[in-house]
Amino acid sequence: MINLKDYEQFIGKETLIELEIIAKQLKNIRVLHVNSTNKGGGVAEILSRLIPLMNSLGIKTDWKIFKGSYNFFKFTKKLHNLLHLPSDEDIESEEINLYLRTTYENLNEINTEDYDIVFIHDPQPLALIVKKQENQKWIWRCHIDTSTPSPKAWNLIELFINSYDAAIFHMPEFIYKGIKIPTYIIPPSIDPLHPKNISLEEDFIFQTLNKFSVDPEKPILLQVSRFDRLKDPIGVYNAYKLIRKKYDCQLILVGSFAADDPEGEEVYKEVLNQTAEDKNVFILNLPPDSHLEINAFQRAATVVFQKSIREGFGLVVSEAMFKLKPVIGGNTGGIKRQIIDGINGYLVNTYQGAAFRARQLLADKELRLKMGQNAYNIVKHRFLITRHLKDYLTLIYEIIKNKN
Ligand code: UDP
């Protein structure tokens, strides 16, 4: 059972009381969150903690999953990429039909009527808005960078976005300048009490490395990510090859598949093929609830990468930073929010840059410790779930207040 009181050790009594005061104002509000997977990826990770916390504060909050076929998610992954990166790729009329048909099927399954506030996450369930009732407020919670969308993708989602009462983005830079509804900024967060982030016995960390035949004596370079090209696993492997010219180190790429990302299997195979010859490379495809194992790898790592090409936020960056690790991250999206270049990690644009920074860190333990401490401090102040919760409660309060 998640209990807000357990977070006092991170946030102090005052913030706890503040949260309770705001929550009291929202006692009779019923809130619904809808997204398209309950496992795998950052959205599911956040909702699995945020929703019990809201309930523990007495705000009745439910979570419903929008379901779709393989082809539906293939299309929404394409839509996701088209919103993230401008491209001329077309959207076929059969794809739009499938998108609408799947929405229609979900309309029968997902009861949205009993709620005062409905949060719809990302583009997959976006069109459920057709069911909005007059006395409700619907908010689109966008987890990606839509600043420069492909026009065809934006035109499609805009048909639905305009009926929302507001949209939330991670960062102001992610907002498409043509959006016509009110927008809010709420950065994501990690939960310090999630099994992914709790402190672990050294023994467990050692056993986990052992279980996967990783040598605990050799430096470990790590990236934890869904198998997705935008996370650039091959770029990380190329960086590792440069680093190995000087350091006898190991590379672990931990990933899993998310139900709403059908590209994962293909990318996983590609990475496996490219790295097959190297005994110091570990490509681990773990079940999506391998939280303790991921926690152990992040704690055991000497240097953590998140070399994304595009990134919504990159929770894994904060997860590693919270474990006092300096992270070398792609100079993109939410990673730039978390890493202050040269202070708590490094931002890089190329795999050569990633290798250069990793060699610097491998050579200097003092630097790793100093950056790691800075990394922890920034996550503690900016990216814990309690701050996220407060942002949500404040927003709900504001929206409800405006309603009456
Ligand atoms: N994750 C996981 N297992 C994996 C890969 C990722 O549990 O094999 C988790 C990771 O720890 C993080 C989330 O999934 O909590 C990924 O969130 P992020 O924002 O980094 O990326 P997204 O997948 O949402 O693009």
Boltz pocket constraint, residues with backbone or C-beta under 6 A from the ligand:
constraints:
  - pocket:
      binder: B
      contacts: [[A, 40], [A, 41], [A, 42], [A, 43], [A, 45], [A, 196], [A, 224], [A, 225], [A, 226], [A, 254], [A, 255], [A, 256], [A, 257], [A, 284], [A, 286], [A, 287], [A, 288], [A, 289], [A, 290], [A, 291], [A, 294], [A, 312], [A, 313], [A, 314], [A, 315], [A, 316], [A, 317], [A, 319]]
      max_distance: 6.0
